[in-house]
Amino acid sequence: MLFTILAILFINSKAQDTTCTVVTVNKIYEFQYRPTKLLDKRDCEGYVYLEVKENEVLALHLYDKEETFRKIFVYYPFNEGETQKVKTYNLESKSNVYFFNGPKEIAILTNSIAK
């Protein structure tokens, strides 16, 4: 079922490469967009770090099976001598998909948090 949901979500992607990452409480699943296939499955604890490269789109599916939130840190590129811009979000994670275009780095707290 999870594979079907992800496949439906990405029907309209065009010029950019789209990567698909599902983060649960203790696992990470990475998918290839076309053809849809599982590339990697691994355990996680603490933080998950993802890099979204130039001309890529990340579809981040937070999947906790209950009403909860995840803390996400988005790090934007910067030039030497500048301060790096970081935004923090508390995102719903019952079964929500968020899209990030590159370039940027994303850190996801693997433990759920209360809002």
Secondary structure, DSSP 4 states (H G I P E B T S, - for coil): -HHHHHHHHTTT--SSEEEEEEE-SSEEEEEETTTTEEEEEEE--SEEEEEE-TTEEEEEEEE-SSS-EEEEEEEPP--TTSPPPEEEEEEE-SEEEEEEESSEEEEEESS-B--
